[in-house]
Amino acid sequence: IFTDGNSAAALGCVYGGATVAAWYPITPSSSVPEAFQKYCDKYRVDPATGRSKVAIVQAEDELASIGMVVGAGWNGARAFTATSGPGISLMTEFIGLAYFAEIPVTIINVQRGGPSTGMPTRTQQSDLFSCAYASHGDTKHVLLFPEDPHECFEHAAAALDLADRLQTPIFVMTDLDIGMNQRLCKPFEWDDARQYDRGKVMTAEELEAGRDFGRYKDVDGDGIPWRTYPGTHPSKGSFFTRGTTRDPYARYSERGPDYIYNMERLLRKFRTAANLVPQPVLHPAARPTPLGVIYFGSTSPAMQEALDVLTAAGTDIDAMRLRAFPFPDTVDRFIAAHEQVFVVEQNRDAQMHAMLVNEL
């Protein structure tokens, strides 16, 4: 198939079940919602009535667009926005709210050169810090790293599932090189039997049967609480959504134990995410070697060429392509198994290297 990553991500959102898209135009991400609208006109129309089953809103700015997405996610809809680095900067406070209030949000970040306006028509992998730790206070967000349009299609759909499963913001970290260049990639495949993963949603029947509901209570040991959709039951399952601290039953609290409980539970949820995200891809050398290399995203084609050149020159090196943050245990084991590990990335400050050191 011959396509670009922004159209591929948009199609992944269509198949992944997104029904609300809110965004503010910014290079190089605008073609994501534009393509989403095109695909929705084809795939998200009720055959019986001819009515569209989607909402697409061009907001007045990035703050409004992420606010709409947070509101839609809180209300039970699947929702996403697409932006670039400067948009992420403006969205940071809402991202922190979604993290702490535990609301599903999907953000497609088509990275470009920075800081500021930088090079809006050039590519970089330079928004890792700004997305992984977006917001004030102690926050850690899930990042997905597609390597090409095929994975943009897959990861966009996966991000919507992960947002619902983890009740948190999920970033798809693509970039201009993937998003706006035409390229050959594997054909897109979709399993029509696939069911959307809406995560832990308590039903009216469960509430009526007397099941205990604590909006921020960890009952399964994975850090992920149960939620209800608004209006689920006339008298049970309601809770007050706030960006301030609370106890497991969503009651306002500044008690130390309640704050510690929430913060440790959110870390537990983040560790759970490491097993749910797309796992790294290992490319072992033909012979045992003390050398390893870690890379991700749009550096993939260049890395394949470099590894071929090294192999032809007699230098064996094991390679691992990261596909997500948090890092699964396999990343730690890969590093420990080699005397020297190179990290290849396209930014000035070695952000991925710093994240590996910081997290592992």
C-alpha positions in Angstrom: 0.0 0.0 0.0 1.2 3.5 -0.8 0.2 6.1 1.8 1.4 8.5 4.5 1.3 8.1 8.2 -1.2 10.8 9.0 -3.9 9.3 6.7 -3.0 5.9 8.2 -3.5 7.1 11.8 -6.8 8.7 10.8 -8.0 5.4 9.3 -6.9 3.6 12.5 -9.0 6.0 14.5 -12.0 5.3 12.3 -11.7 1.5 12.7 -10.7 1.9 16.4 -14.1 3.4 17.1 -13.3 7.1 17.6 -16.5 9.2 17.3 -15.3 12.6 18.4 -12.3 14.4 16.9 -11.5 18.0 18.1 -8.4 19.8 16.8 -6.8 23.1 15.9 -4.9 23.3 12.6 -1.1 23.0 13.0 1.6 21.7 10.7 2.3 18.8 10.2 -0.7 17.2 11.9 -3.7 18.8 10.2 -4.0 16.1 7.6 -4.9 13.6 10.4 -8.3 15.1 11.1 -8.8 16.0 7.5 -8.2 12.4 6.5 -10.4 11.2 9.4 -13.3 13.2 8.1 -12.8 11.7 4.6 -12.7 8.2 6.0 -15.7 8.9 8.3 -17.7 9.9 5.3 -17.0 6.5 3.9 -17.1 4.2 6.9 -18.9 5.9 9.8 -22.4 6.5 8.2 -25.5 4.7 9.5 -26.6 2.6 6.5 -30.2 2.7 7.6 -30.6 6.5 8.1 -27.6 7.9 6.2 -26.7 9.9 9.2 -23.0 10.4 10.2 -21.9 8.6 13.4 -19.1 11.0 14.2 -18.4 14.5 15.5 -15.5 16.5 14.1 -14.9 19.9 15.7 -12.3 22.5 14.6 -11.8 24.4 17.9 -10.7 28.0 18.4 -7.3 26.8 19.7 -5.4 23.8 21.1 -6.7 24.4 24.7 -10.3 24.2 23.5 -9.6 21.1 21.4 -8.1 19.1 24.2 -10.8 20.3 26.6 -13.5 19.0 24.2 -11.7 15.6 24.0 -11.4 15.4 27.8 -15.1 16.1 28.1 -16.0 13.6 25.5 -13.8 10.9 27.1 -15.4 11.6 30.5 -18.8 11.2 29.0 -18.0 7.8 27.6 -17.2 8.6 24.0 -14.1 7.7 22.2 -12.2 10.8 21.4 -8.9 12.1 20.0 -7.0 15.1 18.9 -4.0 15.6 16.6 -1.4 18.3 17.1 2.4 19.0 17.1 4.8 20.2 19.7 3.5 23.7 20.3 0.0 22.3 20.6 1.2 19.9 23.3 2.7 22.8 25.2 -0.7 24.5 25.3 -2.6 21.3 26.2 -0.4 20.5 29.2 -2.8 21.6 31.9 -5.7 19.6 30.5 -3.5 16.6 30.0 -2.6 16.8 33.7 -6.3 16.9 34.5 -7.1 13.9 32.4 -4.2 12.0 34.1 -5.3 12.7 37.6 -9.1 12.6 37.0 -8.4 9.4 35.0 -10.2 10.2 31.8 -9.5 8.4 28.5 -7.8 10.7 25.9 -5.9 9.9 22.7 -3.4 12.4 21.4 -1.6 12.0 18.1 1.6 14.1 18.1 3.1 14.6 14.7 6.5 15.9 15.8 8.4 18.6 14.0 11.5 20.7 14.7 11.6 23.1 17.6 11.8 24.9 19.9 9.0 27.4 19.3 7.9 27.4 15.6 11.3 25.8 14.8 11.1 24.1 11.4 7.4 23.3 10.9 8.1 21.4 7.6 11.0 19.3 8.9 11.0 16.2 11.2 12.4 15.5 14.6 11.8 13.1 17.5 12.1 15.9 20.1 8.8 15.9 22.0 9.6 12.9 24.2 10.1 14.8 27.5 7.2 17.2 26.9 4.8 14.3 26.3 6.1 11.6 28.7 6.0 13.9 31.7 3.5 16.5 30.5 1.8 18.4 33.3 2.9 19.7 36.7 3.6 17.4 39.6 4.3 13.7 39.3 2.9 12.5 36.0 3.9 9.8 33.6 2.1 9.2 30.3 1.9 6.3 27.9 3.7 6.9 24.5 3.4 4.7 21.4 6.2 4.8 18.7 5.0 3.7 15.3 7.7 3.2 12.7 5.7 3.6 9.5 2.1 4.2 8.2 1.2 0.6 8.8 2.0 0.9 12.5 0.3 4.4 12.6 -2.9 2.6 11.5 -2.4 -0.1 14.2 -1.2 2.1 17.0 -4.0 4.7 16.5 -6.6 2.0 17.0 -4.6 0.5 19.9 -4.3 3.9 21.6 -8.1 4.2 21.8 -8.3 0.8 23.5 -5.5 1.6 25.8 -7.0 5.0 26.8 -10.2 3.2 27.8 -8.4 0.3 29.5 -6.1 2.5 31.5 -8.4 5.6 31.8 -5.5 8.0 31.0 -4.0 10.0 28.1 -2.3 8.0 25.4 0.1 9.6 23.0 0.9 8.3 19.5 4.3 9.7 18.8 4.6 10.0 15.1 6.5 12.7 13.2 6.6 14.6 9.9 8.8 12.0 8.2 6.2 9.3 8.8 3.1 11.5 8.7 3.5 13.5 5.5 5.8 11.5 3.2 4.3 9.0 0.8 5.8 5.6 1.3 5.3 1.9 0.6 4.3 -0.2 3.6 2.4 -3.4 4.4 -1.3 -3.4 3.6 -3.6 -2.5 6.4 -5.5 -5.4 7.9 -8.5 -5.2 10.2 -10.3 -8.0 12.0 -14.0 -7.3 11.8 -14.5 -9.6 14.8 -12.4 -7.4 17.0 -14.2 -5.9 20.0 -13.4 -2.5 21.4 -11.8 -2.6 24.8 -13.8 -0.2 26.9 -12.0 -1.2 30.1 -13.5 -1.4 33.6 -17.0 0.1 33.2 -19.6 -0.8 35.9 -23.1 -1.4 34.6 -26.5 -0.4 36.0 -27.1 -4.1 36.7 -24.0 -4.4 38.7 -24.8 -1.3 40.7 -28.3 -2.5 41.3 -27.0 -5.8 42.6 -25.2 -3.9 45.3 -21.6 -4.0 43.9 -19.3 -1.6 45.8 -18.3 1.4 43.7 -15.4 3.5 44.5 -14.3 5.6 41.5 -10.7 5.7 42.5 -10.5 2.4 44.4 -8.1 -0.3 43.2 -10.0 -3.6 43.7 -8.0 -5.7 41.2 -4.4 -4.9 42.2 -3.5 -3.4 38.8 -3.9 0.2 39.8 -6.9 0.7 37.4 -10.2 1.6 39.1 -13.7 1.0 37.9 -15.7 3.9 36.4 -19.3 4.5 35.3 -20.7 6.4 32.4 -22.8 9.5 33.3 -26.5 8.5 33.8 -25.8 4.8 34.2 -28.1 4.5 37.2 -30.7 6.9 38.7 -29.3 6.8 42.2 -26.1 4.7 42.3 -22.6 5.0 40.7 -22.3 8.7 40.6 -19.2 10.5 41.6 -17.7 14.0 41.7 -15.0 14.5 39.0 -12.2 16.8 40.3 -8.6 17.6 39.6 -7.9 17.9 43.3 -7.0 15.1 45.7 -9.7 12.7 46.9 -10.2 9.4 48.7 -11.0 6.2 46.9 -14.7 7.1 46.8 -14.0 10.5 45.0 -14.6 12.5 48.2 -12.4 15.6 48.5 -9.5 14.9 50.8 -6.1 16.4 51.7 -5.2 13.7 54.1 -1.7 12.4 53.5 -2.7 8.7 53.4 -5.3 9.5 50.7 -2.9 11.4 48.5 -0.2 8.7 48.9 -2.8 6.0 48.0 -3.7 7.8 44.8 -0.1 8.5 43.7 1.1 5.0 44.4 -1.9 3.5 42.6 -1.2 5.7 39.6 2.3 4.3 39.5 0.9 0.8 39.8 -1.3 1.5 36.8 1.7 2.8 34.9 3.5 -0.4 35.6 0.5 -2.4 34.4 0.6 -0.4 31.2 4.1 -1.8 30.4 2.5 -5.2 29.8 -0.4 -3.8 27.7 1.4 -1.6 25.2 3.0 -2.8 21.9 6.1 -4.7 22.9 9.7 -4.1 21.5 10.8 -5.8 18.4 14.2 -7.6 18.6 16.5 -8.0 15.6 19.3 -10.3 16.9 22.7 -10.5 15.1 23.7 -13.7 13.4 26.4 -14.3 16.1 26.7 -13.5 19.8 27.9 -9.9 20.3 28.6 -7.6 23.2 27.1 -4.7 21.2 23.5 -3.5 21.2 21.5 -0.7 19.7 18.1 0.8 20.6 16.1 2.9 18.2 12.4 3.8 17.6 10.0 5.4 15.1 11.1 7.0 11.9 14.8 6.1 12.3 13.8 2.5 11.4 14.6 2.5 7.7 18.0 4.2 8.2 18.7 1.7 11.0 18.0 -1.2 8.8 20.4 0.1 6.2 23.0 0.8 8.9 22.7 -2.7 10.4 23.1 -4.2 6.9 26.2 -2.1 6.3 27.7 -3.1 9.7 27.0 -6.8 9.1 28.6 -6.7 5.7 31.7 -5.1 7.3 31.9 -7.9 9.9 30.4 -6.0 12.9 27.6 -7.9 14.6 25.2 -5.8 16.7 21.9 -6.8 18.3 19.1 -4.3 17.7 15.9 -3.5 19.6 13.2 -1.3 18.3 11.1 0.3 21.0 7.4 0.6 20.4 6.2 2.1 23.6 6.8 3.8 26.9 6.6 2.6 29.7 9.5 0.3 28.9 8.7 -3.4 29.4 11.2 -5.6 31.3 12.6 -6.9 28.1 14.3 -3.5 27.5 16.1 -3.7 30.8 17.3 -7.2 30.1 18.5 -6.2 26.6 20.6 -3.5 28.1 22.0 -5.7 30.8 22.9 -8.4 28.3 25.4 -6.1 26.4 28.6 -4.4 27.3 27.9 -1.4 25.1 24.5 -0.1 24.0 23.9 2.7 21.5 20.7 4.8 21.5 19.8 6.3 18.1 17.3 9.2 18.1 16.7 12.4 16.2 17.0 15.2 18.8 19.8 17.3 20.3 19.6 16.3 23.9 19.3 12.5 23.7 15.9 12.5 25.3 15.2 8.7 24.9 18.6 7.9 26.4 17.8 10.1 29.3 14.4 8.4 29.8 16.0 5.0 29.7 18.5 6.0 32.4 15.8 7.7 34.4 13.3 4.9 34.3 15.6 1.9 34.4 
